[in-house]
């Protein structure tokens, strides 16, 4: 996949395909080599864990988010609050991700 993905950590995204279509969330982790991302509140799986008192881990069934493919995510522009495709434009000698709808820069903090 490379490192030029349209989704980055801390982006707000919309799930556009799959079981949890139309759910919004924040990107927690991105795995560029696999082309997946972990989104807060999306794609829960159950893990059966054994108790380990030395590491202070309780046993039982734990729920946590699993990675979802990046092609199923669409970035929500912070300026126009709409899901958008991402363009790349050069501003002030740097490349920035730009909203296709309102031309707002997505990389601002």
Biopython code that builds the backbone (N, CA, C, O; Angstrom):
import numpy as np
from Bio.PDB.StructureBuilder import StructureBuilder

atoms = [
    (1, "UNK", "N", (0.825, -1.200, 0.000)),
    (1, "UNK", "CA", (0.000, 0.000, 0.000)),
    (1, "UNK", "C", (0.863, 1.255, 0.000)),
    (1, "UNK", "O", (0.479, 2.253, -0.610)),
    (2, "UNK", "N", (2.021, 1.235, 0.668)),
    (2, "UNK", "CA", (2.838, 2.435, 0.753)),
    (2, "UNK", "C", (2.402, 3.310, 1.907)),
    (2, "UNK", "O", (1.536, 2.928, 2.694)),
    (3, "UNK", "N", (3.001, 4.481, 2.007)),
    (3, "UNK", "CA", (2.709, 5.342, 3.140)),
    (3, "UNK", "C", (1.748, 6.470, 2.795)),
    (3, "UNK", "O", (1.382, 7.236, 3.685)),
    (4, "UNK", "N", (1.321, 6.607, 1.537)),
    (4, "UNK", "CA", (0.436, 7.699, 1.152)),
    (4, "UNK", "C", (-1.016, 7.223, 1.184)),
    (4, "UNK", "O", (-1.595, 6.881, 0.153)),
    (5, "UNK", "N", (-1.577, 7.208, 2.358)),
    (5, "UNK", "CA", (-2.964, 6.791, 2.532)),
    (5, "UNK", "C", (-3.838, 8.011, 2.728)),
    (5, "UNK", "O", (-3.354, 9.062, 3.147)),
    (6, "UNK", "N", (-5.117, 7.887, 2.430)),
    (6, "UNK", "CA", (-6.020, 9.026, 2.609)),
    (6, "UNK", "C", (-6.502, 9.149, 4.047)),
    (6, "UNK", "O", (-7.136, 10.145, 4.398)),
    (7, "UNK", "N", (-6.216, 8.157, 4.889)),
    (7, "UNK", "CA", (-6.650, 8.164, 6.290)),
    (7, "UNK", "C", (-5.417, 8.206, 7.177)),
    (7, "UNK", "O", (-4.447, 7.486, 6.943)),
    (8, "UNK", "N", (-5.462, 9.061, 8.204)),
    (8, "UNK", "CA", (-4.376, 9.147, 9.171)),
    (8, "UNK", "C", (-4.926, 9.036, 10.585)),
    (8, "UNK", "O", (-6.135, 9.128, 10.800)),
    (9, "UNK", "N", (-4.036, 8.839, 11.543)),
    (9, "UNK", "CA", (-4.429, 8.756, 12.941)),
    (9, "UNK", "C", (-5.091, 10.063, 13.363)),
    (9, "UNK", "O", (-4.677, 11.138, 12.927)),
    (10, "UNK", "N", (-6.110, 9.979, 14.202)),
    (10, "UNK", "CA", (-6.898, 11.097, 14.740)),
    (10, "UNK", "C", (-7.836, 11.738, 13.727)),
    (10, "UNK", "O", (-8.446, 12.760, 14.040)),
    (11, "UNK", "N", (-7.978, 11.183, 12.524)),
    (11, "UNK", "CA", (-8.993, 11.654, 11.576)),
    (11, "UNK", "C", (-10.361, 11.179, 12.025)),
    (11, "UNK", "O", (-10.478, 10.122, 12.645)),
    (12, "UNK", "N", (-11.394, 11.946, 11.720)),
    (12, "UNK", "CA", (-12.759, 11.485, 11.902)),
    (12, "UNK", "C", (-13.211, 10.908, 10.574)),
    (12, "UNK", "O", (-13.080, 11.546, 9.529)),
    (13, "UNK", "N", (-13.749, 9.687, 10.622)),
    (13, "UNK", "CA", (-14.088, 8.978, 9.393)),
    (13, "UNK", "C", (-15.520, 8.446, 9.455)),
    (13, "UNK", "O", (-16.120, 8.333, 10.524)),
    (14, "UNK", "N", (-16.039, 8.126, 8.281)),
    (14, "UNK", "CA", (-17.342, 7.506, 8.116)),
    (14, "UNK", "C", (-17.131, 6.151, 7.474)),
    (14, "UNK", "O", (-16.407, 6.045, 6.484)),
    (15, "UNK", "N", (-17.751, 5.107, 8.018)),
    (15, "UNK", "CA", (-17.673, 3.774, 7.426)),
    (15, "UNK", "C", (-18.685, 3.732, 6.286)),
    (15, "UNK", "O", (-19.872, 3.981, 6.497)),
    (16, "UNK", "N", (-18.216, 3.416, 5.069)),
    (16, "UNK", "CA", (-19.091, 3.477, 3.893)),
    (16, "UNK", "C", (-19.485, 2.105, 3.373)),
    (16, "UNK", "O", (-20.286, 2.011, 2.442)),
    (17, "UNK", "N", (-18.939, 1.034, 3.953)),
    (17, "UNK", "CA", (-19.278, -0.302, 3.476)),
    (17, "UNK", "C", (-19.152, -1.292, 4.623)),
    (17, "UNK", "O", (-18.414, -1.067, 5.582)),
    (18, "UNK", "N", (-19.876, -2.377, 4.506)),
    (18, "UNK", "CA", (-19.765, -3.438, 5.495)),
    (18, "UNK", "C", (-20.910, -3.437, 6.488)),
    (18, "UNK", "O", (-21.912, -2.741, 6.324)),
    (19, "UNK", "N", (-20.727, -4.239, 7.517)),
    (19, "UNK", "CA", (-21.766, -4.472, 8.511)),
    (19, "UNK", "C", (-22.122, -3.208, 9.284)),
    (19, "UNK", "O", (-23.269, -3.046, 9.701)),
    (20, "UNK", "N", (-21.168, -2.316, 9.481)),
    (20, "UNK", "CA", (-21.408, -1.119, 10.284)),
    (20, "UNK", "C", (-21.373, 0.149, 9.428)),
    (20, "UNK", "O", (-20.815, 1.172, 9.825)),
    (21, "UNK", "N", (-21.980, 0.054, 8.252)),
    (21, "UNK", "CA", (-22.060, 1.194, 7.337)),
    (21, "UNK", "C", (-22.754, 2.368, 8.010)),
    (21, "UNK", "O", (-23.688, 2.170, 8.788)),
    (22, "UNK", "N", (-22.312, 3.586, 7.723)),
    (22, "UNK", "CA", (-22.847, 4.865, 8.203)),
    (22, "UNK", "C", (-22.529, 5.146, 9.671)),
    (22, "UNK", "O", (-23.196, 5.971, 10.296)),
    (23, "UNK", "N", (-21.518, 4.472, 10.233)),
    (23, "UNK", "CA", (-21.076, 4.754, 11.595)),
    (23, "UNK", "C", (-19.868, 5.678, 11.518)),
    (23, "UNK", "O", (-18.969, 5.470, 10.703)),
    (24, "UNK", "N", (-19.851, 6.712, 12.378)),
    (24, "UNK", "CA", (-18.729, 7.644, 12.407)),
    (24, "UNK", "C", (-17.841, 7.325, 13.601)),
    (24, "UNK", "O", (-18.315, 6.852, 14.634)),
    (25, "UNK", "N", (-16.549, 7.590, 13.448)),
    (25, "UNK", "CA", (-15.626, 7.350, 14.542)),
    (25, "UNK", "C", (-14.283, 8.000, 14.288)),
    (25, "UNK", "O", (-14.042, 8.583, 13.231)),
    (26, "UNK", "N", (-13.417, 7.888, 15.275)),
    (26, "UNK", "CA", (-12.075, 8.475, 15.206)),
    (26, "UNK", "C", (-11.065, 7.363, 14.965)),
    (26, "UNK", "O", (-11.170, 6.289, 15.557)),
    (27, "UNK", "N", (-10.093, 7.611, 14.103)),
    (27, "UNK", "CA", (-9.071, 6.618, 13.797)),
    (27, "UNK", "C", (-8.083, 6.551, 14.959)),
    (27, "UNK", "O", (-7.489, 7.561, 15.337)),
    (28, "UNK", "N", (-7.911, 5.352, 15.523)),
    (28, "UNK", "CA", (-6.996, 5.149, 16.643)),
    (28, "UNK", "C", (-5.617, 4.689, 16.180)),
    (28, "UNK", "O", (-4.599, 5.152, 16.693)),
    (29, "UNK", "N", (-5.587, 3.787, 15.217)),
    (29, "UNK", "CA", (-4.338, 3.231, 14.697)),
    (29, "UNK", "C", (-4.462, 3.041, 13.197)),
    (29, "UNK", "O", (-5.554, 2.791, 12.686)),
    (30, "UNK", "N", (-3.348, 3.158, 12.491)),
    (30, "UNK", "CA", (-3.314, 2.878, 11.055)),
    (30, "UNK", "C", (-2.168, 1.911, 10.799)),
    (30, "UNK", "O", (-1.062, 2.096, 11.308)),
    (31, "UNK", "N", (-2.441, 0.873, 10.004)),
    (31, "UNK", "CA", (-1.429, -0.098, 9.601)),
    (31, "UNK", "C", (-1.223, 0.039, 8.098)),
    (31, "UNK", "O", (-1.917, -0.623, 7.327)),
    (32, "UNK", "N", (-0.275, 0.893, 7.655)),
    (32, "UNK", "CA", (-0.109, 1.151, 6.225)),
    (32, "UNK", "C", (0.298, -0.077, 5.425)),
    (32, "UNK", "O", (-0.108, -0.221, 4.272)),
    (33, "UNK", "N", (1.098, -0.973, 6.019)),
    (33, "UNK", "CA", (1.546, -2.149, 5.276)),
    (33, "UNK", "C", (0.402, -3.101, 4.974)),
    (33, "UNK", "O", (0.439, -3.801, 3.962)),
    (34, "UNK", "N", (-0.615, -3.143, 5.829)),
    (34, "UNK", "CA", (-1.775, -4.011, 5.616)),
    (34, "UNK", "C", (-2.944, -3.271, 4.983)),
    (34, "UNK", "O", (-3.878, -3.902, 4.488)),
    (35, "UNK", "N", (-2.907, -1.936, 4.993)),
    (35, "UNK", "CA", (-4.005, -1.156, 4.428)),
    (35, "UNK", "C", (-5.241, -1.168, 5.303)),
    (35, "UNK", "O", (-6.363, -1.126, 4.797)),
    (36, "UNK", "N", (-5.044, -1.227, 6.628)),
    (36, "UNK", "CA", (-6.169, -1.266, 7.549)),
    (36, "UNK", "C", (-6.018, -0.180, 8.607)),
    (36, "UNK", "O", (-4.948, 0.405, 8.777)),
    (37, "UNK", "N", (-7.115, 0.073, 9.311)),
    (37, "UNK", "CA", (-7.116, 1.059, 10.389)),
    (37, "UNK", "C", (-8.075, 0.597, 11.477)),
    (37, "UNK", "O", (-9.061, -0.087, 11.202)),
    (38, "UNK", "N", (-7.776, 0.976, 12.711)),
    (38, "UNK", "CA", (-8.655, 0.698, 13.844)),
    (38, "UNK", "C", (-9.431, 1.973, 14.124)),
    (38, "UNK", "O", (-8.841, 3.027, 14.362)),
    (39, "UNK", "N", (-10.775, 1.874, 14.097)),
    (39, "UNK", "CA", (-11.647, 3.027, 14.299)),
    (39, "UNK", "C", (-12.397, 2.836, 15.611)),
    (39, "UNK", "O", (-12.888, 1.747, 15.909)),
    (40, "UNK", "N", (-12.478, 3.908, 16.387)),
    (40, "UNK", "CA", (-13.121, 3.874, 17.696)),
    (40, "UNK", "C", (-14.605, 3.540, 17.556)),
    (40, "UNK", "O", (-15.335, 4.237, 16.850)),
    (41, "UNK", "N", (-15.053, 2.479, 18.225)),
    (41, "UNK", "CA", (-16.459, 2.103, 18.241)),
    (41, "UNK", "C", (-16.933, 1.329, 17.025)),
    (41, "UNK", "O", (-18.138, 1.164, 16.837)),
    (42, "UNK", "N", (-16.012, 0.848, 16.193)),
    (42, "UNK", "CA", (-16.381, 0.149, 14.957)),
    (42, "UNK", "C", (-15.703, -1.213, 14.921)),
    (42, "UNK", "O", (-14.547, -1.342, 15.325)),
    (43, "UNK", "N", (-16.419, -2.236, 14.436)),
    (43, "UNK", "CA", (-15.869, -3.561, 14.168)),
    (43, "UNK", "C", (-15.370, -4.247, 15.443)),
    (43, "UNK", "O", (-14.200, -4.618, 15.536)),
    (44, "UNK", "N", (-16.258, -4.412, 16.416)),
    (44, "UNK", "CA", (-15.896, -5.073, 17.667)),
    (44, "UNK", "C", (-15.763, -6.574, 17.470)),
    (44, "UNK", "O", (-16.553, -7.195, 16.759)),
    (45, "UNK", "N", (-14.746, -7.150, 18.117)),
    (45, "UNK", "CA", (-14.576, -8.601, 18.148)),
    (45, "UNK", "C", (-14.459, -9.026, 19.599)),
    (45, "UNK", "O", (-14.152, -8.214, 20.471)),
    (46, "UNK", "N", (-14.707, -10.307, 19.855)),
    (46, "UNK", "CA", (-14.597, -10.837, 21.207)),
    (46, "UNK", "C", (-13.357, -11.706, 21.301)),
    (46, "UNK", "O", (-13.111, -12.552, 20.442)),
    (47, "UNK", "N", (-12.575, -11.488, 22.359)),
    (47, "UNK", "CA", (-11.374, -12.268, 22.609)),
    (47, "UNK", "C", (-11.526, -12.979, 23.942)),
    (47, "UNK", "O", (-11.874, -12.363, 24.949)),
    (48, "UNK", "N", (-11.264, -14.273, 23.939)),
    (48, "UNK", "CA", (-11.280, -15.049, 25.177)),
    (48, "UNK", "C", (-9.883, -14.999, 25.762)),
    (48, "UNK", "O", (-8.927, -15.461, 25.139)),
    (49, "UNK", "N", (-9.759, -14.436, 26.965)),
    (49, "UNK", "CA", (-8.441, -14.285, 27.570)),
    (49, "UNK", "C", (-8.364, -15.068, 28.872)),
    (49, "UNK", "O", (-9.343, -15.199, 29.607)),
    (50, "UNK", "N", (-7.180, -15.579, 29.128)),
    (50, "UNK", "CA", (-6.924, -16.303, 30.366)),
    (50, "UNK", "C", (-6.411, -15.309, 31.399)),
    (50, "UNK", "O", (-5.667, -14.387, 31.064)),
    (51, "UNK", "N", (-6.803, -15.494, 32.636)),
    (51, "UNK", "CA", (-6.360, -14.604, 33.705)),
    (51, "UNK", "C", (-4.858, -14.754, 33.931)),
    (51, "UNK", "O", (-4.313, -15.857, 33.884)),
    (52, "UNK", "N", (-4.202, -13.619, 34.178)),
    (52, "UNK", "CA", (-2.776, -13.614, 34.477)),
    (52, "UNK", "C", (-2.544, -12.630, 35.619)),
    (52, "UNK", "O", (-2.354, -11.437, 35.380)),
    (53, "UNK", "N", (-2.558, -13.125, 36.870)),
    (53, "UNK", "CA", (-2.443, -12.222, 38.021)),
    (53, "UNK", "C", (-1.123, -11.453, 38.072)),
    (53, "UNK", "O", (-1.090, -10.340, 38.597)),
    (54, "UNK", "N", (-0.037, -12.016, 37.540)),
    (54, "UNK", "CA", (1.250, -11.317, 37.588)),
    (54, "UNK", "C", (1.245, -10.071, 36.693)),
    (54, "UNK", "O", (1.938, -9.098, 36.992)),
    (55, "UNK", "N", (0.471, -10.091, 35.599)),
    (55, "UNK", "CA", (0.365, -8.923, 34.717)),
    (55, "UNK", "C", (-0.918, -8.134, 34.968)),
    (55, "UNK", "O", (-1.241, -7.199, 34.237)),
    (56, "UNK", "N", (-1.635, -8.526, 36.008)),
    (56, "UNK", "CA", (-2.869, -7.826, 36.410)),
    (56, "UNK", "C", (-3.930, -7.865, 35.300)),
    (56, "UNK", "O", (-4.590, -6.861, 35.032)),
    (57, "UNK", "N", (-4.089, -9.034, 34.656)),
    (57, "UNK", "CA", (-5.071, -9.214, 33.590)),
    (57, "UNK", "C", (-6.175, -10.120, 34.099)),
    (57, "UNK", "O", (-5.916, -11.220, 34.587)),
    (58, "UNK", "N", (-7.405, -9.650, 33.983)),
    (58, "UNK", "CA", (-8.539, -10.481, 34.357)),
    (58, "UNK", "C", (-8.902, -11.396, 33.189)),
    (58, "UNK", "O", (-8.725, -11.035, 32.026)),
    (59, "UNK", "N", (-9.400, -12.555, 33.507)),
    (59, "UNK", "CA", (-9.824, -13.485, 32.475)),
    (59, "UNK", "C", (-11.255, -13.219, 32.059)),
    (59, "UNK", "O", (-11.974, -12.470, 32.720)),
    (60, "UNK", "N", (-11.661, -13.826, 30.979)),
    (60, "UNK", "CA", (-13.032, -13.689, 30.514)),
    (60, "UNK", "C", (-13.089, -13.310, 29.049)),
    (60, "UNK", "O", (-12.107, -13.439, 28.317)),
    (61, "UNK", "N", (-14.250, -12.842, 28.635)),
    (61, "UNK", "CA", (-14.460, -12.454, 27.246)),
    (61, "UNK", "C", (-14.326, -10.943, 27.150)),
    (61, "UNK", "O", (-15.106, -10.202, 27.747)),
    (62, "UNK", "N", (-13.321, -10.490, 26.387)),
    (62, "UNK", "CA", (-13.071, -9.067, 26.214)),
    (62, "UNK", "C", (-13.537, -8.626, 24.835)),
    (62, "UNK", "O", (-13.379, -9.360, 23.859)),
    (63, "UNK", "N", (-14.104, -7.443, 24.753)),
    (63, "UNK", "CA", (-14.485, -6.874, 23.458)),
    (63, "UNK", "C", (-13.513, -5.750, 23.125)),
    (63, "UNK", "O", (-13.194, -4.921, 23.976)),
    (64, "UNK", "N", (-13.048, -5.730, 21.882)),
    (64, "UNK", "CA", (-12.174, -4.650, 21.438)),
    (64, "UNK", "C", (-12.361, -4.440, 19.946)),
    (64, "UNK", "O", (-12.951, -5.270, 19.254)),
    (65, "UNK", "N", (-11.845, -3.303, 19.458)),
    (65, "UNK", "CA", (-11.993, -2.990, 18.049)),
    (65, "UNK", "C", (-10.974, -3.767, 17.226)),
    (65, "UNK", "O", (-9.826, -3.939, 17.636)),
    (66, "UNK", "N", (-11.404, -4.229, 16.075)),
    (66, "UNK", "CA", (-10.516, -4.905, 15.136)),
    (66, "UNK", "C", (-10.262, -3.966, 13.958)),
    (66, "UNK", "O", (-11.050, -3.050, 13.719)),
    (67, "UNK", "N", (-9.181, -4.181, 13.227)),
    (67, "UNK", "CA", (-8.911, -3.326, 12.067)),
    (67, "UNK", "C", (-9.963, -3.488, 10.981)),
    (67, "UNK", "O", (-10.547, -4.559, 10.815)),
    (68, "UNK", "N", (-10.194, -2.410, 10.246)),
    (68, "UNK", "CA", (-11.118, -2.392, 9.118)),
    (68, "UNK", "C", (-10.338, -1.871, 7.921)),
    (68, "UNK", "O", (-9.444, -1.040, 8.080)),
    (69, "UNK", "N", (-10.663, -2.348, 6.731)),
    (69, "UNK", "CA", (-9.902, -1.953, 5.548)),
    (69, "UNK", "C", (-10.122, -0.474, 5.239)),
    (69, "UNK", "O", (-11.226, 0.051, 5.385)),
    (70, "UNK", "N", (-9.059, 0.176, 4.813)),
    (70, "UNK", "CA", (-9.098, 1.625, 4.591)),
    (70, "UNK", "C", (-10.022, 1.995, 3.439)),
    (70, "UNK", "O", (-10.546, 3.109, 3.409)),
    (71, "UNK", "N", (-10.233, 1.089, 2.492)),
    (71, "UNK", "CA", (-11.128, 1.393, 1.380)),
    (71, "UNK", "C", (-12.576, 1.528, 1.839)),
    (71, "UNK", "O", (-13.408, 2.061, 1.105)),
    (72, "UNK", "N", (-12.884, 1.055, 3.037)),
    (72, "UNK", "CA", (-14.241, 1.170, 3.567)),
    (72, "UNK", "C", (-14.434, 2.421, 4.423)),
    (72, "UNK", "O", (-15.472, 2.574, 5.066)),
    (73, "UNK", "N", (-13.454, 3.307, 4.437)),
    (73, "UNK", "CA", (-13.513, 4.519, 5.255)),
    (73, "UNK", "C", (-13.457, 5.754, 4.375)),
    (73, "UNK", "O", (-12.771, 5.777, 3.353)),
    (74, "UNK", "N", (-14.194, 6.789, 4.790)),
    (74, "UNK", "CA", (-14.172, 8.068, 4.096)),
    (74, "UNK", "C", (-13.931, 9.163, 5.125)),
    (74, "UNK", "O", (-14.600, 9.205, 6.158)),
    (75, "UNK", "N", (-12.986, 10.045, 4.850)),
    (75, "UNK", "CA", (-12.610, 11.107, 5.782)),
    (75, "UNK", "C", (-13.720, 12.146, 5.864)),
    (75, "UNK", "O", (-14.313, 12.515, 4.850)),
    (76, "UNK", "N", (-14.000, 12.620, 7.091)),
    (76, "UNK", "CA", (-14.963, 13.705, 7.295)),
    (76, "UNK", "C", (-14.172, 14.999, 7.425)),
    (76, "UNK", "O", (-13.306, 15.120, 8.292)),
    (77, "UNK", "N", (-14.471, 15.967, 6.561)),
    (77, "UNK", "CA", (-13.756, 17.241, 6.546)),
    (77, "UNK", "C", (-14.102, 18.036, 7.807)),
    (77, "UNK", "O", (-15.283, 18.188, 8.120)),
    (78, "UNK", "N", (-13.101, 18.548, 8.543)),
    (78, "UNK", "CA", (-13.396, 19.316, 9.753)),
    (78, "UNK", "C", (-14.000, 20.693, 9.467)),
    (78, "UNK", "O", (-14.603, 21.292, 10.356)),
    (79, "UNK", "N", (-13.848, 21.202, 8.243)),
    (79, "UNK", "CA", (-14.378, 22.525, 7.925)),
    (79, "UNK", "C", (-15.836, 22.480, 7.484)),
    (79, "UNK", "O", (-16.649, 23.286, 7.935)),
    (80, "UNK", "N", (-16.171, 21.528, 6.593)),
    (80, "UNK", "CA", (-17.555, 21.479, 6.094)),
    (80, "UNK", "C", (-18.366, 20.352, 6.736)),
    (80, "UNK", "O", (-19.565, 20.243, 6.478)),
    (81, "UNK", "N", (-17.742, 19.514, 7.567)),
    (81, "UNK", "CA", (-18.401, 18.410, 8.278)),
    (81, "UNK", "C", (-19.124, 17.449, 7.344)),
    (81, "UNK", "O", (-20.191, 16.938, 7.684)),
    (82, "UNK", "N", (-18.554, 17.201, 6.173)),
    (82, "UNK", "CA", (-19.133, 16.258, 5.221)),
    (82, "UNK", "C", (-18.090, 15.207, 4.867)),
    (82, "UNK", "O", (-16.896, 15.508, 4.830)),
    (83, "UNK", "N", (-18.529, 13.972, 4.605)),
    (83, "UNK", "CA", (-17.573, 12.974, 4.133)),
    (83, "UNK", "C", (-17.075, 13.371, 2.748)),
    (83, "UNK", "O", (-17.855, 13.805, 1.900)),
    (84, "UNK", "N", (-15.787, 13.223, 2.529)),
    (84, "UNK", "CA", (-15.203, 13.715, 1.294)),
    (84, "UNK", "C", (-14.079, 12.819, 0.815)),
    (84, "UNK", "O", (-13.497, 12.051, 1.581)),
    (85, "UNK", "N", (-13.790, 12.936, -0.465)),
    (85, "UNK", "CA", (-12.580, 12.321, -1.003)),
    (85, "UNK", "C", (-11.419, 13.267, -0.725)),
    (85, "UNK", "O", (-11.619, 14.444, -0.423)),
    (86, "UNK", "N", (-10.216, 12.742, -0.830)),
    (86, "UNK", "CA", (-9.040, 13.510, -0.443)),
    (86, "UNK", "C", (-8.191, 13.796, -1.675)),
    (86, "UNK", "O", (-7.895, 12.898, -2.462)),
    (87, "UNK", "N", (-7.803, 15.065, -1.830)),
    (87, "UNK", "CA", (-6.866, 15.463, -2.868)),
    (87, "UNK", "C", (-5.571, 15.877, -2.193)),
    (87, "UNK", "O", (-5.533, 16.076, -0.978)),
    (88, "UNK", "N", (-4.505, 16.007, -2.979)),
    (88, "UNK", "CA", (-3.228, 16.472, -2.439)),
    (88, "UNK", "C", (-2.828, 17.731, -3.197)),
    (88, "UNK", "O", (-2.733, 17.727, -4.425)),
    (89, "UNK", "N", (-2.597, 18.806, -2.451)),
    (89, "UNK", "CA", (-2.222, 20.095, -3.028)),
    (89, "UNK", "C", (-0.981, 20.619, -2.304)),
    (89, "UNK", "O", (-0.741, 20.301, -1.139)),
    (90, "UNK", "N", (-0.205, 21.423, -3.016)),
    (90, "UNK", "CA", (1.000, 22.020, -2.430)),
    (90, "UNK", "C", (0.666, 23.419, -1.939)),
    (90, "UNK", "O", (0.258, 24.282, -2.717)),
    (91, "UNK", "N", (0.847, 23.642, -0.611)),
    (91, "UNK", "CA", (0.679, 24.947, 0.007)),
    (91, "UNK", "C", (1.927, 25.232, 0.839)),
    (91, "UNK", "O", (2.368, 24.380, 1.610)),
    (92, "UNK", "N", (2.497, 26.428, 0.684)),
    (92, "UNK", "CA", (3.677, 26.844, 1.439)),
    (92, "UNK", "C", (4.786, 25.788, 1.393)),
    (92, "UNK", "O", (5.340, 25.418, 2.428)),
    (93, "UNK", "N", (5.101, 25.313, 0.207)),
    (93, "UNK", "CA", (6.190, 24.348, -0.016)),
    (93, "UNK", "C", (5.986, 23.021, 0.693)),
    (93, "UNK", "O", (6.961, 22.313, 0.941)),
    (94, "UNK", "N", (4.759, 22.661, 1.027)),
    (94, "UNK", "CA", (4.458, 21.358, 1.624)),
    (94, "UNK", "C", (3.221, 20.782, 0.962)),
    (94, "UNK", "O", (2.339, 21.517, 0.517)),
    (95, "UNK", "N", (3.166, 19.469, 0.902)),
    (95, "UNK", "CA", (1.969, 18.803, 0.383)),
    (95, "UNK", "C", (0.976, 18.635, 1.525)),
    (95, "UNK", "O", (1.349, 18.229, 2.625)),
    (96, "UNK", "N", (-0.278, 18.945, 1.264)),
    (96, "UNK", "CA", (-1.338, 18.812, 2.255)),
    (96, "UNK", "C", (-2.473, 17.990, 1.666)),
    (96, "UNK", "O", (-2.686, 17.971, 0.454)),
    (97, "UNK", "N", (-3.195, 17.313, 2.551)),
    (97, "UNK", "CA", (-4.425, 16.648, 2.141)),
    (97, "UNK", "C", (-5.529, 17.698, 2.129)),
    (97, "UNK", "O", (-5.646, 18.492, 3.062)),
    (98, "UNK", "N", (-6.340, 17.703, 1.072)),
    (98, "UNK", "CA", (-7.337, 18.747, 0.867)),
    (98, "UNK", "C", (-8.689, 18.102, 0.607)),
    (98, "UNK", "O", (-8.781, 17.085, -0.079)),
    (99, "UNK", "N", (-9.747, 18.708, 1.167)),
    (99, "UNK", "CA", (-11.125, 18.278, 0.940)),
    (99, "UNK", "C", (-11.516, 18.571, -0.504)),
    (99, "UNK", "O", (-11.275, 19.676, -0.990)),
    (100, "UNK", "N", (-12.116, 17.603, -1.202)),
    (100, "UNK", "CA", (-12.536, 17.791, -2.587)),
    (100, "UNK", "C", (-13.769, 18.676, -2.692)),
    (100, "UNK", "O", (-14.028, 19.242, -3.754)),
    (101, "UNK", "N", (-14.541, 18.808, -1.602)),
    (101, "UNK", "CA", (-15.787, 19.577, -1.666)),
    (101, "UNK", "C", (-15.573, 21.051, -1.375)),
    (101, "UNK", "O", (-16.072, 21.905, -2.107)),
    (102, "UNK", "N", (-14.824, 21.364, -0.299)),
    (102, "UNK", "CA", (-14.694, 22.771, 0.110)),
    (102, "UNK", "C", (-13.274, 23.298, -0.019)),
    (102, "UNK", "O", (-13.014, 24.456, 0.309)),
    (103, "UNK", "N", (-12.335, 22.452, -0.502)),
    (103, "UNK", "CA", (-10.932, 22.834, -0.648)),
    (103, "UNK", "C", (-10.274, 23.193, 0.689)),
    (103, "UNK", "O", (-9.260, 23.891, 0.703)),
    (104, "UNK", "N", (-10.830, 22.729, 1.803)),
    (104, "UNK", "CA", (-10.248, 22.968, 3.118)),
    (104, "UNK", "C", (-9.101, 21.997, 3.385)),
    (104, "UNK", "O", (-9.127, 20.855, 2.926)),
    (105, "UNK", "N", (-8.111, 22.448, 4.119)),
    (105, "UNK", "CA", (-6.953, 21.607, 4.419)),
    (105, "UNK", "C", (-7.297, 20.670, 5.580)),
    (105, "UNK", "O", (-7.786, 21.112, 6.620)),
    (106, "UNK", "N", (-7.036, 19.370, 5.392)),
    (106, "UNK", "CA", (-7.380, 18.364, 6.407)),
    (106, "UNK", "C", (-6.278, 18.173, 7.434)),
    (106, "UNK", "O", (-6.527, 17.583, 8.486)),
    (107, "UNK", "N", (-5.065, 18.652, 7.168)),
    (107, "UNK", "CA", (-3.930, 18.383, 8.043)),
    (107, "UNK", "C", (-3.767, 19.403, 9.154)),
    (107, "UNK", "O", (-2.823, 19.293, 9.937)),
    (108, "UNK", "N", (-4.627, 20.368, 9.254)),
    (108, "UNK", "CA", (-4.482, 21.379, 10.319)),
    (108, "UNK", "C", (-4.777, 20.776, 11.668)),
    (108, "UNK", "O", (-5.655, 19.923, 11.799)),
    (109, "UNK", "N", (-4.038, 21.221, 12.680)),
    (109, "UNK", "CA", (-4.272, 20.733, 14.042)),
    (109, "UNK", "C", (-5.051, 21.750, 14.830)),
    (109, "UNK", "O", (-5.350, 21.525, 16.003)),
]
sb = StructureBuilder()
sb.init_structure("model")
sb.init_model(0)
sb.init_chain("A")
sb.init_seg("    ")
for serial, (resi, resn, name, xyz) in enumerate(atoms, 1):
    if name == "N":
        sb.init_residue(resn, " ", resi, " ")
    sb.init_atom(name, np.array(xyz, "f"), 0.0, 1.0, " ", f" {name:<3s}", serial, name[0])
structure = sb.get_structure()
